[in-house]
Each structure stands twice: as C-alpha cells, then as structure tokens.
Amino acid sequence: MKLIHLSDLHLGKRVNEFSMLEDQKHILLQILGIIEAEKPDGVIIAGDVYDKAIPPAEAVALLDEFLVRLAGMGPEVFVISGNHDSAERIAFGGRLMQASGIHLSPVFSGEIAPCVLKDKHGEIRIWMLPFVKPVDVRRVYPEEETGSYTDAVRTAVSHMEIDPSVRNVLVAHQFVTGAVRSESEDVSVGGMDNVDASVFDGFDYVALGHIHGPQQIGRETVRYCGTPLKYSFSEKDHVKSVTVVTLGEKGETAVRTVPLTPRHEMREIRGTYDELSLLKNYEGTATDDYLRVILTDEEDVPDAQARLRTIYPNIMKLEYDNRRTRASSEIAAVEEMEKKSGVELFDEFYAVQNGQPMSEEQRAFVTEMLESLKEGMA
C-alpha cells in the first residue's frame, strides 16, 4: 500500500505582501505529476489547506481544481482541517464527496470512524483527527482530564476503537514535542500547544501537519512532511518534498521523499549597495528569486529597495546590518523580554538552571501559582 503525505498547502497565502498563488499553482501541478508517476493508493493532506479561516475565492478555486484532478487519478484522498482552517468550511460537502473518493474530516465531535483501504496484507485504517484544542475535547468529554494539548489528543485517540492487529494510520495536525519550528508557523506562548509523541504509539504511521520543515519525531513513522513551498526566510535552506509512505505487512513501513522544485527560489544575499548593484558579483543567483537583501552600508541608501528592484524584482525584505541596527537589536531584545509573561520567564529560568524545560505538569502548576498571586494582589 502506497500513500502520498502532504500538508500545509496554505492556499491563498501572502509572504511579505507577495501573493503566492501562482507559485502554489505551479507546485500543485508538480505534485500531480508525482502522484501520476507514483500511482499511490491514497493521498493525505494533513491540515492547513488554506492560510486563513475565510480563504480568498482564488484559493478555493485552486483547491477545487486540485481535488477534481486527484479524483480523476483514482487514489482515495484524505483531508483534515488545521489550525489555519475553518473546520466547518473544510467539512462542508464531505458526505457528498466520499462517493468521489474525497474524504474530508468532520468537525471534531468525538466520533471518529476510520476509512478502510485493503491490499494483499489486509486492512489499513486511516483515522482523521482534525486540529483540536483542549477546549474542543473538553466540550465532548467533560469528565476526562483535558488540561493540556497532550491530554486532549490522548483523550481523542483513546476513544478511537483501534484494532492493533491491523495497520493503523493517523492523520493529525498538532505540534509534537521536539519538532523544529519555522518563523512562518503560529507559536503558542510557553510551548503550551506541545503534544507528547507517546500518544501516537498505537499507530503504524502518523501523517502530521503543522510544522513547515520535513522531519521525523523519534521514530521514522511519526513524520511531518513539511510545506510544499518555502513560506519564510527561516526555511530558505529547506529541501521541500513530497513524502511517499509504503506500508507492507504489519510492522513494515518505508518512508522516502521526492524533491519539489519551486517556481521561485528563496534566498538571502548581503553586501554593500554598490556590491549588490553589480549583478556579476552574484552570478548564479537568479534575478527573479525571492530575496532577503541585507545591506552592510553604515548609512542608509535612499530608495535602496526600489533601485535594487530594477535588478532583483522580487526583493521581499530589505534590511541593514551595521553598528546602528546591531545596537537597536540589543535594545529590542530587552524590550522583548519585558513583553514576556511570568510563565515564559520562569520557564526560561528553569531551563537554564536544570538543563531542560519544565514538564506540562510543572508549567500548569506555575501558571496556577502566578494567577493566584495576581488575584491576591488585586
């Protein structure tokens, strides 16, 4: 059984005010080509289909075209909602689309039934868990412990009737502890959205979304496939890809990747204005790449970005790295510390003292203690 694992399409996204729609059209066509060549039995899209809960019409049309093309190719398609999506909008029309092999995750209600695929080794059950917060799970299971994201996901998983004798695949969209984040992802204060990987122990493969860099968490079979495109300059060195998962007999799972080639690369170049004005100094840097330009001039250059765009039309960001900006960065670091909550500051202090972050239980205790102190001072 072969599955293609995708996630975090973020259709309709803008990066530094640049629309990524044409880049997304380009990469989805490339993905369709890979799917045609690989001939998988299933295609997974693990959340953040759109970049906003109310996506632009162009993004909806692009997804529609992509799903129609996928349905025509034959594989079963499994789509869940992520934290950027509206769960209700992703779920719309789901029961009608099943007839075309398109399976959309419903809004979380506690009732998760698997989609079943079969091969010569028997059944493969695909469980689709949309992005959930503790409050979502607490609403369904008020009597259970759902104080943290780990508790919430563990509770949701515990109510799945998993048969350990068959192969089980979970599609989920959460931040699993230990994953490496990128700038373009939403970050919760103090890491409160962390989910411990142990909650996924009963699955043969866990197709994760939410983190933009492709990576495995512990074992190879708990994996983020990453975004198909680079959405921040912190991702400039990522090799974006499609993850191909092959499930053999129970316990036999192989994972490989197929690289993707973007319409525009994302790069960073630095130097003085005069140096960057001489294109020959940067041979090999395509002039239509998306660029973060770092000028090292000590004095600001008037209209530097507009003038450099005659050479590099897709400059997304222009910054200075000189004595003035380095001094400003030090001031900003102090200001940033002042903005942090008491829990964040305590967490950092604890990590320095003990060489490891606080546990969820310790963090919850500190949060409760600080809130009690605030109430006492009020």
N, C-alpha and C positions, 0 to 999 in steps of 0.2 A: 504494500500500500504506500503510495507516494502522496505527500502533502506539500503544498507551497505555503509558506508562512510569511505574511505581510502584516504591516501595522503602520499607524501614524502617517497616513497619507496627508492629513491636514489640508484637504482640498479647500481652495479659496484663500490660502494664507498669503500674507504680505510680509516681506522681510525688509526691514529698514525702508518701508514705503514702496518697495518694488513688488509688484504683483508676480506671484509665482505660477499663475495659471497656465501659461504657455509651457513652462518648464514641467509642470505636472502632466500636461497632455503628452509631452514628449516621453516622460519616464513611464507613464502608464502604457503607451504603445510598446515601449521596450519590454515591459513586464508581460504584456500579452504575447509578445514574440517568444519570451522564455517559456511561458505556460504552453504555448503551442508546441515548442520543441520538447519540453519535459513530459507533456501529457500526464499531468497528475490526476489522481482520483478526487482530490479536494483542494480548495484554495481557502485559506484562513486570512481574515482581515481583523487583527486584534485591537480594534478601537482607534479613536481619534481619526475617524473617517473624514470629518470636517475640522476646520480650525476654529469654528465658532458654533455655538448652540443654534444660532439662526444664520445659516450659511447664505452667501450670495447665490443668486439664481444660476450664475455660470458654473459654480461649484456643484450644484445639484444636477445640472445637465451633464457635467463631466462624469459624475458618479453613475448616472443613469446609463450613459453610453458604455462605460466600463463594465457594468453589471450585465447589460444586454450582450456585449461581446463575450463575456465569460460564460453566460448561459448558453450561447451558441456553440461554445467549445466542448461542453459536456461535463466538466467537473462539478461536484457539489461545492457550493460556496457558503462559507460561514462568516458572518459579520456581527461583531458586538459593538456596543457603544463605549466610548472612552470618556475621560473627564472633560474633554473639549466639546463633546457631542451632547445633543439633547436626546436622552434615552427614548423619549416618546416619539421624536421625529425619526430616529433610526428604526424603531419598531414598526412604524406605520406601513401597512400593506404586507406585513410579514407572512401572515397566513395565506394570502393570495400568491405570494412569490414562491412559496415552498413547492408549488407544482412545477416551477421552472428550475428547481434545484438551488434556489437562493434562500438561505436560512438566516433570518435576522433575529438578534436577541431581543426578547420582550423586556419591558420594564421589570426590574427585579421585584418578584413577589414571593420568593422562597420556593416556588415550584419550578424546578429546572429539570426538564426531561432531555435525555441525550438524543442526538441524531446518530443513527446507526449506519455505518458502512460495513461491507463484507468483502473479504478476499479469501484465498485458499486456506488461510490460517484461522478464519473465523471472524468474529465481530470486532469492529473498532468503534467505540462510543465517543462521540465528540460532545463535550459539555461546554456550553457557552455561558460564561459568567460576566455580565456587563460590569463596568466600573461601579464599585459600591463604596460608600462611606459608612462608618459605624451607625449613623442615624438611619440609613436606609435599611440596614439589617435589624436594628433595634425596633423599628416600626413593625417588622414582620414577626420577630421573635423577642418580644419584650421581656420574657422571663429568662433569657440567656445573657451571659456576660459578653458585652459588645463594646467595652470601653475604649479599645484601641482598634486600629485597622487590622492588626493580626487577629484579634478576637473576632472581628466582623467577618473576615474572609474565612477563618477556620469554622465559624458557625455556618456560613453559607455552604461550605464544602461538606460539612458533616451531615447536612440534610440531603445531599445527593446520594441516591441509592447506588453506590459504586460496587460493581462486581469485580473483585480483584483477580478473578480467573480469566477475564478478557482484557484486551488492551483499551486503556482509557486515555483520552487526550483532553486537556483542559485549555480553553481559550480564555484569557483573563487580561485585565488592564489595570495593573497596580504597580506601585514602587516596591520592589523586593529589596530587602536589606542587603547592601553590598554592591548594588548596581552603581555604575559610574554615570552621573548626570551630565547634561549639556546645558548651555545658557538658555536655549530655546524652550526648555521644559518648565512647567509650573513647579515651584518648590514650596512645600509646606513648612511653616515655622518650626524649627527644632526637630525636623525629621519625623513629625508625628504621623505621617502617612506611611511609614515603613511597615512592610509585611514580611514576617519571617518565612524563609523558604521552606521550612519544615511543614507548613500547612499543605504543601503540594506533594508530599511523599507518596500518596496513593496513585499518582498518575505516571503513565509511561512517557508522556511528553507534555510539556507545559508551554503553550504558544503565548508569549507575553507581548503586550504593547505598553507604551507609556514612555520608555527610555529610548532616546534617539540614536545611541551608539549600539551597533550589534555586539552582543556579548552573552555569555552563559553565566548563570549564577550557581556556583558549586558544580553540580553535575551537568554534563553536556545537554541533557534532556530538559533542563529548565532554561529557556532561552528568550532573549529579546532579539528580534530580527533587525530592529532599528528602522529609521525612516528611509524611504527610497531616495530622498534628496537632502542636501545639507541646508539646514534652516538657521544656522548661526555660525559665526566665525570660530566658535569653540569646536565646531565639527569639521573644520577645514581639512584635517588630516584623516578623517574617517574614510574608510572604503565602503561605500554604500553597496548593498547587495540584496538579493532575494535568498531566503533560506529554504532549502529543499530537505524535507524530512522523509526518510524511508523507514517504515515500520515492517519488520519481519515477524517472526514468531514472538510470542510474549517474552519481553526482556531484551529483544534485539531491535535497537533503534540507531540509525545512522543519520548524521546531520552534515550537510555541506552547503556552500554558498555559491551563488552565481553573481559576479560583479555587475553593477549598473554603471552606465556612462551618462552623465548629465548633459543637458544642452549647454549649460554654462558652468564652468568650474568655479569654486570659491577659494580665493587666495588672499594672502596678505603680502604687501610689499612696503618697504621702508627706505628712506633716504632723504636727502635734501630735495627741495623743489627743483633745483637745477638738474640734479641727478635723475630724478624721475621724469623730467621733461625730455630727456634723451632716451627715446624708446630702445635704442641699440644697447643700452645698459641692461635691459631686461628682456633680452631675446629668450624666447621660449614661454613667455607669459602672454597668452592670447589677449588681445586688447579688448575682447568682449567678455572676459571673465568678470564675475562679481568680485569686487576688490574692497579690501580694507586697506586704506593708504595711511601710513604713519610717516609724517614729516618730522625730520630731526632739526629743522631750522630753529634757531633761538628766537627769531622774530616771526610773527605771523605774516604769511604771504597773502596780500589782498586777492580775493576771488580765486584762491588756490584751487578749490574743488571745481568750480566752473571751468577754469582754464585747463586743468588736467583732464577734464572730461572730453576735451577735444581729441585726446589721445586714448584715454581709458573711459569709454562712455558709460560703463556700468560700475562706477565707483559708488559703493553703498555707504561707506563711512570714511570720513577723513579726520584724523586725529594728529595731535602733536606729541612728541616725546622729547622734552627738553627740560631745562632746570625749572622753569615755571610750572610745567604740568606735573613734574615729579613732586614738587612742594605741595601742589594742590591735592595730589593723590594722598599724601600723608595726612593733610587736614581732613580729607573726605573719609579716610579710614577711621579717624577719631569720631567724626560725625556719625558714621555708620554704626559704630559701637554704641553711641548714645541712643540710637533708634532701636536697638535690640531689646527684646523682652527680658524679664528677670530669669525666665526658664532657659532662654538661649544662653545668657551669660553664665548661669550656673552650670549648664551642660558643657560649655567650653572649659570652664574652670575644672570641672570633674574630670574631663578627658585629659587635661594637662597633668593633673595630679595622679591619675590612675592608669593612664596609657590606653584607655578605652572609653567609649561613650557610655552614658547611663543606659540601663535597660528601660524597657517600656514601663515596667512597674515603678522603677525609681523616678522616671520622668513624671509619671502620673502623681506620685507622692509629692514631688517638689511643686508641681502645678497647684495641687490642692493646698499645700502649706502656704505658698505665696498668696493665693487667693484668700486664705483665712487671715493672713497678716493684713492684707488690704482692707478686708471687712472690719478688722479690729481697729484700724487707724481711721476708718471713715466716721 
